[in-house]
């Protein structure tokens, strides 16, 4: 089989925060949900473009997931279904965006929604450690609760044999009867299981934070384990145009295309997290990512983006890849975990974690009282110094001198740039280290000598000492 040459086709901008989920409708439209508290419907226009025709509002917090529920008895036009960090599920009219149903019952974030094989039956899963099966034809009916996991349930699907499967942060996949009774619990993944997809009438796929994909029989036997990603895998979807084909996305900023268990193509995006991936019926790949953009990739040349767009996209990718190779504290930026690590509670008050956000690194501290991670600030040093520069405390300098002030005491660091006034830098240095004012000329002359300054920066009589506020005499000024 010839390896398909997927390239960027369309860039869909409209969300103002992370796009956490993408899905499709039967008319080849795209649905997206975002941390900006909205979901959007994108309608195809022309050969390769999409236009945002409806924005769905109503949630009070992030919209973490979205799906299309096909027409059923109660809703003959179907419903756009969303789940949110406000613990609720909303169902909208596809065309006008009006809320048709409001489902409550989950006690924490609703992180996935999906249609079942049966008309009018909706599945949802939550951080409350449960999944639920709803009959939207009779929304007043109590849903079937799939209860048995010990941590957040990230995904739920219905297998071809009618059983339900749930994926959890407790590292297990549970299989359930249609009445909610537990069949068995599947082990094998060594970290949080994030996504599920029906592969055939007899098999299904799972992906996890342990950077693997597993193929299972509907009875729970693991047939194979596939490797390719280098960080958490968040999403998995069948690609109907590739033999035994599926696609995955994750925290390594990439989408991988698979055929019969072999990774045949990697699509790198200019982002840190590709939260969600799905496929259109024509085989085009749709992604939702941490930069708030929905992207479409195609293997059909007539749907490739314009050359200027492709070139700009590749430049953006290269910048992100280069940034990921930067180091901080001896670790590559790409090796520092992303924001998903903040989903795990801290072990003690004041515990700190470094978290990668784009090309920056932030430090968080755990508060037992507030039961949350609080951002302390940026961790400096994530950007490499320019040629000829030296990094010191997160800033670039032409020189960073070691100054011995007292015998037996550690040398003090003195950063300096050629465009600075050596007396001003010297004054700041002795003030910072609580040294005698008598050191001023000695330190200033040390800078002049070691920086080999042929001339001093231009000064005017309007100069004022930043610490005393008084003007000082500048040699040569009269």
C-alpha positions in Angstrom: 0.0 0.0 0.0 1.3 3.4 -0.9 1.8 5.6 2.1 -0.7 8.5 2.0 0.9 11.9 1.9 -1.3 13.9 4.3 -0.9 17.7 4.2 -2.7 20.6 5.7 -6.0 21.4 4.0 -7.9 23.9 6.1 -7.4 26.0 9.2 -10.5 26.8 11.1 -10.2 29.8 13.5 -12.9 31.0 15.8 -12.4 29.5 19.3 -10.5 31.7 21.8 -9.2 28.9 23.9 -8.1 25.2 23.6 -10.2 23.0 21.3 -10.8 20.0 23.5 -12.9 17.8 21.2 -13.8 17.5 17.5 -16.5 15.3 16.0 -18.3 15.0 12.7 -22.0 14.9 11.5 -23.5 12.7 8.8 -23.3 15.6 6.4 -19.5 15.9 6.7 -19.8 18.9 8.9 -17.3 19.4 11.8 -18.2 19.9 15.4 -15.8 21.4 17.9 -15.9 22.2 21.6 -13.6 24.5 23.5 -12.5 25.8 26.9 -14.1 29.1 25.7 -17.4 27.6 26.9 -18.8 27.1 23.4 -19.2 24.5 20.7 -19.2 25.3 17.0 -20.6 23.8 13.8 -18.4 24.1 10.7 -20.1 23.6 7.3 -18.1 22.6 4.2 -17.8 25.3 1.6 -16.2 24.7 -1.8 -13.5 22.1 -2.3 -11.7 22.3 1.0 -12.9 25.2 3.1 -15.2 25.2 6.2 -17.4 28.0 7.6 -18.6 28.4 11.2 -22.4 28.6 10.7 -23.6 28.0 14.3 -22.1 28.6 17.8 -23.7 26.7 20.7 -23.8 28.5 24.0 -25.2 27.7 27.4 -22.6 26.0 29.5 -21.1 27.8 32.5 -17.7 26.2 32.2 -15.4 24.6 29.7 -17.1 22.5 27.0 -14.9 19.4 27.2 -16.7 17.2 24.6 -19.1 17.1 21.7 -20.8 14.6 19.5 -23.6 14.3 17.0 -26.7 12.3 18.1 -28.4 11.0 14.9 -32.2 11.6 14.4 -34.4 9.7 16.8 -38.1 9.5 17.8 -38.1 12.5 20.0 -35.7 14.6 17.9 -36.2 13.7 14.2 -33.5 16.3 13.2 -30.9 14.9 15.6 -29.0 16.8 18.3 -25.6 18.3 18.9 -24.6 17.0 22.3 -22.0 18.7 24.6 -20.6 17.8 28.0 -19.0 20.4 30.3 -16.8 21.1 33.3 -20.1 22.4 34.8 -21.1 18.7 35.2 -24.0 18.9 32.8 -24.9 17.7 29.3 -26.8 19.9 26.8 -28.5 19.0 23.5 -29.0 21.6 20.8 -30.9 21.9 17.6 -28.3 21.6 14.9 -29.4 24.5 12.8 -30.4 27.3 15.2 -28.4 26.3 18.3 -31.4 26.3 20.7 -31.1 24.1 23.8 -33.5 21.1 23.5 -32.4 19.0 26.5 -30.5 19.6 29.7 -29.2 16.4 31.5 -27.9 16.5 35.0 -26.7 13.8 37.3 -22.9 13.7 36.9 -21.1 15.0 39.9 -17.9 16.1 38.2 -16.6 17.1 34.7 -18.4 15.4 31.8 -15.4 14.4 29.7 -16.9 12.4 26.9 -20.2 12.0 25.1 -21.0 9.5 22.3 -24.1 8.0 20.5 -24.8 4.3 21.1 -25.8 1.8 18.4 -29.5 2.3 19.4 -31.6 5.3 18.3 -31.9 8.0 20.9 -29.4 6.4 23.3 -26.6 8.6 24.5 -23.5 7.6 26.5 -21.5 9.9 28.7 -18.5 9.5 31.1 -17.2 11.7 33.9 -14.5 12.5 36.4 -17.0 11.3 39.0 -15.7 7.8 38.2 -18.9 6.7 36.4 -20.4 6.5 32.9 -24.1 6.9 32.2 -26.5 5.7 29.5 -29.3 8.1 28.7 -32.5 7.6 26.7 -33.1 11.0 25.2 -36.5 9.8 23.8 -37.5 9.8 27.4 -35.2 12.3 29.2 -37.2 12.0 32.4 -36.0 8.4 32.7 -33.2 7.6 35.2 -30.0 6.8 33.2 -28.2 3.5 33.6 -25.1 4.2 35.7 -21.9 2.2 35.0 -20.2 2.3 38.4 -17.1 0.4 39.3 -14.0 2.5 38.4 -11.7 3.9 41.0 -10.8 7.1 39.1 -12.1 9.4 36.3 -13.8 7.7 33.3 -12.3 9.3 30.3 -14.2 7.5 27.5 -17.2 5.3 26.8 -18.2 3.4 23.7 -20.6 0.6 22.7 -19.0 -2.4 21.1 -20.5 -4.2 18.0 -21.8 -6.9 20.3 -23.8 -4.4 22.3 -21.6 -4.3 25.4 -20.4 -1.0 26.8 -16.7 -0.3 27.3 -15.2 2.4 29.6 -11.7 3.7 29.8 -10.4 5.1 33.1 -7.6 6.9 34.9 -7.4 3.8 37.2 -5.6 2.1 34.2 -8.5 -0.3 33.6 -11.0 -0.8 30.8 -14.3 -2.2 32.0 -16.8 -4.1 29.9 -20.5 -3.8 30.9 -23.8 -5.5 29.9 -26.5 -3.3 28.4 -28.3 -3.3 31.8 -25.3 -1.9 33.5 -23.9 -5.0 35.0 -20.2 -5.4 35.0 -18.8 -8.2 32.8 -15.0 -7.9 33.5 -12.1 -5.5 34.0 -9.2 -5.5 31.5 -5.7 -4.8 32.6 -2.5 -4.1 30.5 -2.2 -0.4 30.3 0.2 1.1 32.9 -1.2 4.6 33.0 -4.5 6.5 32.5 -6.6 5.1 29.6 -7.8 8.0 27.6 -9.6 6.9 24.4 -11.5 4.0 22.8 -12.7 3.2 19.3 -14.5 0.2 17.7 -12.1 -1.4 15.2 -14.4 -4.2 13.8 -17.3 -6.3 14.7 -15.0 -8.3 17.0 -12.4 -5.9 18.2 -11.8 -2.4 19.7 -8.8 -0.1 20.3 -7.6 1.8 23.3 -5.0 4.5 23.8 -3.4 5.7 27.0 -1.0 8.0 28.8 1.5 5.1 28.7 2.1 6.1 25.1 0.7 2.8 23.7 -2.3 1.7 21.7 -3.8 -1.7 22.4 -6.1 -3.9 20.3 -8.6 -6.0 22.2 -11.3 -8.6 21.3 -14.8 -7.8 22.5 -14.3 -10.5 25.1 -11.3 -8.6 26.6 -8.3 -10.5 25.2 -5.4 -8.1 24.2 -4.3 -9.1 20.7 -1.5 -6.5 20.2 0.2 -3.4 21.5 1.3 -0.6 19.2 4.1 2.0 19.8 4.8 5.2 18.1 3.9 8.3 20.2 6.5 9.8 22.6 4.0 11.3 25.1 0.5 10.8 26.4 -2.1 9.7 23.7 -5.3 11.5 24.2 -7.5 10.5 21.3 -8.1 7.7 18.8 -10.4 7.3 15.8 -11.0 4.9 12.9 -10.0 6.1 9.4 -12.4 4.5 6.9 -10.2 5.0 3.9 -7.1 3.1 5.1 -7.0 -0.7 5.5 -7.3 -1.4 9.2 -6.6 2.3 9.6 -6.9 4.5 12.6 -5.4 7.8 13.8 -4.2 9.0 17.2 -3.2 12.3 18.7 -1.5 13.4 21.9 0.8 15.5 24.1 3.7 15.1 21.7 2.0 17.6 19.4 1.5 15.0 16.7 -1.1 13.0 14.9 -0.1 9.5 13.8 -1.7 7.5 11.0 -1.8 3.8 11.4 -2.5 0.8 9.1 -2.7 -2.7 10.4 -0.8 -1.7 13.5 2.0 0.1 11.7 2.5 3.8 12.1 2.7 4.9 8.4 2.6 8.7 8.8 3.3 11.3 11.4 1.8 14.8 11.2 3.5 17.3 13.4 1.5 20.3 14.5 2.8 23.7 15.9 1.3 23.0 19.3 2.1 21.2 22.5 -1.2 19.2 22.8 -3.4 17.7 20.1 -6.4 17.0 22.4 -8.7 15.4 19.9 -8.7 13.8 16.4 -11.5 12.5 14.2 -12.0 11.6 10.5 -14.4 12.6 7.8 -15.9 10.0 5.6 -13.5 11.0 2.8 -10.5 10.1 5.0 -9.6 13.7 5.9 -8.2 14.1 9.4 -9.6 16.7 11.8 -7.7 17.9 14.9 -8.5 20.1 17.9 -5.5 21.4 19.8 -4.2 23.6 22.6 -3.8 26.7 20.3 -7.6 27.0 19.9 -7.5 26.0 16.2 -9.3 23.2 14.3 -7.2 21.9 11.4 -8.1 19.6 8.5 -5.5 17.4 6.8 -6.0 15.5 3.5 -4.2 13.0 1.3 -5.9 14.4 -1.8 -3.7 17.0 -3.7 -6.7 18.9 -4.9 -7.6 19.6 -1.3 -4.1 20.7 -0.1 -3.9 24.2 1.2 -2.2 27.0 -0.8 1.6 26.8 -1.0 2.0 29.9 1.1 -0.2 28.5 3.8 1.7 25.2 3.8 5.0 27.0 4.0 3.9 29.1 6.9 2.6 26.0 8.7 5.9 24.2 8.3 7.8 27.3 9.6 5.5 27.3 12.7 6.1 23.6 13.2 9.9 24.0 13.0 9.8 26.8 15.6 7.9 24.6 18.0 10.2 21.7 17.4 13.2 23.8 18.0 11.7 25.2 21.2 11.0 21.7 22.5 14.7 21.0 22.4 15.5 23.9 24.7 16.7 22.9 28.2 15.8 24.1 31.6 17.4 22.6 34.7 19.1 19.9 32.6 15.8 18.7 31.1 14.6 19.2 27.6 11.5 21.4 27.4 9.7 18.5 25.7 10.4 16.2 28.6 8.7 18.5 31.1 5.1 17.3 31.6 2.1 19.3 30.3 -0.9 20.6 32.2 -2.5 17.2 32.5 -0.2 16.4 35.5 -2.3 19.0 37.4 -5.2 16.7 37.3 -3.5 14.6 40.0 -3.8 16.0 43.5 -0.6 16.9 45.4 0.8 14.7 48.1 1.6 17.4 50.6 1.1 21.1 51.2 3.6 23.2 49.3 4.5 20.4 46.9 5.7 22.0 43.6 5.5 20.9 40.0 7.0 22.3 36.8 4.5 22.3 33.9 5.2 23.0 30.3 2.8 25.4 28.6 3.8 26.0 25.0 7.4 27.2 25.0 7.2 28.4 28.6 7.6 26.5 31.9 5.5 27.5 34.9 5.8 26.4 38.5 2.7 25.3 40.5 2.3 24.7 44.3 -0.2 22.4 45.9 -2.6 23.9 48.5 -4.1 21.4 50.9 -6.6 24.1 52.2 -7.8 25.0 48.7 -7.4 21.5 47.3 -5.9 22.9 44.1 -2.6 23.6 42.3 -1.8 27.4 42.4 0.5 29.0 39.8 3.5 30.5 41.4 5.0 32.0 38.3 7.3 31.4 35.3 10.4 29.3 35.5 13.2 31.2 33.8 15.7 29.7 31.5 13.4 28.0 29.1 14.8 30.1 26.2 18.4 29.6 25.1 20.7 32.7 25.1 21.5 34.4 21.8 24.9 33.9 20.3 27.6 35.4 22.5 25.2 36.0 25.4 25.1 34.3 28.8 21.9 33.5 30.7 21.6 34.6 34.3 18.4 34.5 36.3 16.4 34.3 33.1 18.0 37.3 31.3 20.7 37.6 28.7 24.0 39.4 29.4 27.2 40.1 27.6 29.1 39.1 30.7 28.5 37.4 34.0 31.5 38.1 36.3 32.4 36.3 39.5 33.5 38.9 42.0 35.4 37.9 45.2 34.6 40.4 47.9 35.6 38.6 51.1 38.2 35.8 51.6 36.5 32.5 52.2 33.1 33.7 51.0 31.5 32.5 47.8 32.1 34.7 44.7 29.2 37.0 43.9 27.7 37.0 40.3 27.8 40.3 38.5 25.9 40.5 35.2 26.6 43.3 32.8 25.7 44.4 29.3 28.0 46.6 27.2 25.2 49.2 26.7 24.9 49.7 30.5 26.6 52.3 32.6 29.3 50.5 34.7 28.8 52.9 37.7 25.0 52.3 37.7 25.5 48.5 37.5 28.1 48.7 40.3 25.8 50.8 42.5 23.0 48.2 42.0 25.4 45.4 42.8 26.6 46.8 46.1 23.0 47.7 47.0 21.8 44.2 46.3 24.5 42.5 48.3 24.5 45.1 51.1 28.1 46.1 50.6 29.8 49.3 51.7 29.5 52.3 49.4 33.3 52.4 49.4 33.2 49.5 46.9 31.6 51.6 44.2 34.7 52.8 42.3 36.4 49.4 42.8 33.5 47.5 41.3 32.9 50.0 38.5 36.6 49.9 37.5 36.5 46.1 37.7 33.7 46.1 35.1 35.4 48.6 32.8 38.7 46.5 32.9 37.2 43.1 32.4 34.6 44.1 29.9 37.4 45.9 28.0 35.2 49.0 27.5 37.0 51.4 25.1 34.4 54.1 25.8 31.6 54.5 28.3 27.9 54.8 27.4 26.8 58.3 26.6 25.4 60.2 29.6 23.7 63.5 30.2 23.6 65.8 33.2 20.0 64.7 33.6 21.2 61.3 35.0 19.8 60.4 38.4 21.1 57.5 40.5 18.3 54.9 40.6 18.9 54.3 44.3 19.6 57.8 45.8 17.8 59.9 43.2 20.8 62.3 43.1 22.9 63.3 40.1 26.5 62.1 40.1 29.6 63.3 38.5 30.5 61.5 35.3 34.2 61.5 34.5 34.8 63.6 31.4 31.5 65.5 31.7 33.2 68.7 33.0 
